[in-house]
Amino acid sequence: MSGFLNGLLRMRRGPWEIVASVLIGLGIFMLMQPFVLWAFTWSFIVTLTGTVMFLIVSHFPE
């Protein structure tokens, strides 16, 4: 776990891509669930944030 946090602090690509991928997955889950209206409302913003984050992070060093 400390390797993951160390990678986040050192701005390495791998850990940040994991965070962006989790955000994309969370946004898609929020979009598809039928029970909580606020989650559905914020799903597009969460998915968009994860996608833009993934595009930016893909330029970080290994």
LUMBALUM-987334 format. One record per residue (C-alpha): x, y, z; residue number from 0; residue in one letter. Coordinates in nm, 4 decimals. Layout:
u / v / w / i / aa
X / Y / Z / NUM / A
...
***
This chain:
u / v / w / i / aa
0.0000 / 0.0000 / 0.0000 / 0 / M
0.2834 / 0.2405 / 0.0729 / 1 / S
0.4140 / 0.1828 / -0.2811 / 2 / G
0.0778 / 0.2982 / -0.4164 / 3 / F
0.0750 / 0.6102 / -0.1985 / 4 / L
0.4392 / 0.6778 / -0.2813 / 5 / N
0.3513 / 0.6584 / -0.6518 / 6 / G
0.0661 / 0.9042 / -0.6014 / 7 / L
0.2910 / 1.1504 / -0.4225 / 8 / L
0.5661 / 1.1162 / -0.6835 / 9 / R
0.3128 / 1.1722 / -0.9654 / 10 / M
0.3739 / 0.8353 / -1.1339 / 11 / R
0.1476 / 0.7113 / -1.4117 / 12 / R
0.0425 / 0.3716 / -1.2739 / 13 / G
-0.1277 / 0.4729 / -0.9473 / 14 / P
-0.2943 / 0.7772 / -1.1030 / 15 / W
-0.4307 / 0.5666 / -1.3901 / 16 / E
-0.5850 / 0.3338 / -1.1315 / 17 / I
-0.7539 / 0.6305 / -0.9604 / 18 / V
-0.8838 / 0.7612 / -1.2940 / 19 / A
-1.0118 / 0.4162 / -1.3924 / 20 / S
-1.1925 / 0.3793 / -1.0604 / 21 / V
-1.3580 / 0.7182 / -1.1156 / 22 / L
-1.4717 / 0.6134 / -1.4634 / 23 / I
-1.6107 / 0.2860 / -1.3279 / 24 / G
-1.7832 / 0.4640 / -1.0401 / 25 / L
-1.9432 / 0.7121 / -1.2796 / 26 / G
-2.0744 / 0.4328 / -1.5004 / 27 / I
-2.2118 / 0.2503 / -1.1957 / 28 / F
-2.3787 / 0.5718 / -1.0793 / 29 / M
-2.5333 / 0.6122 / -1.4241 / 30 / L
-2.6807 / 0.2620 / -1.4330 / 31 / M
-2.8267 / 0.2386 / -1.0827 / 32 / Q
-3.2007 / 0.3193 / -1.0571 / 33 / P
-3.2338 / 0.3991 / -0.6849 / 34 / F
-3.0464 / 0.7163 / -0.5875 / 35 / V
-3.1282 / 1.0278 / -0.7875 / 36 / L
-2.8258 / 1.2352 / -0.6734 / 37 / W
-2.5904 / 0.9590 / -0.7905 / 38 / A
-2.7564 / 0.9545 / -1.1316 / 39 / F
-2.7386 / 1.3343 / -1.1444 / 40 / T
-2.3629 / 1.3447 / -1.0729 / 41 / W
-2.2704 / 1.0391 / -1.2828 / 42 / S
-2.1816 / 1.2335 / -1.5972 / 43 / F
-1.9525 / 1.4728 / -1.4084 / 44 / I
-1.7745 / 1.1843 / -1.2325 / 45 / V
-1.7264 / 0.9930 / -1.5588 / 46 / T
-1.6053 / 1.3048 / -1.7388 / 47 / L
-1.3628 / 1.3874 / -1.4574 / 48 / T
-1.2196 / 1.0354 / -1.4685 / 49 / G
-1.1821 / 1.0489 / -1.8461 / 50 / T
-1.0074 / 1.3861 / -1.8480 / 51 / V
-0.7905 / 1.2752 / -1.5577 / 52 / M
-0.6916 / 0.9613 / -1.7514 / 53 / F
-0.5967 / 1.1702 / -2.0538 / 54 / L
-0.3776 / 1.3997 / -1.8438 / 55 / I
-0.2237 / 1.1208 / -1.6360 / 56 / V
-0.1254 / 0.9219 / -1.9441 / 57 / S
0.1459 / 1.1860 / -1.9984 / 58 / H
0.3021 / 1.1334 / -1.6541 / 59 / F
0.6357 / 0.9478 / -1.6340 / 60 / P
0.6420 / 0.5757 / -1.5603 / 61 / E
***
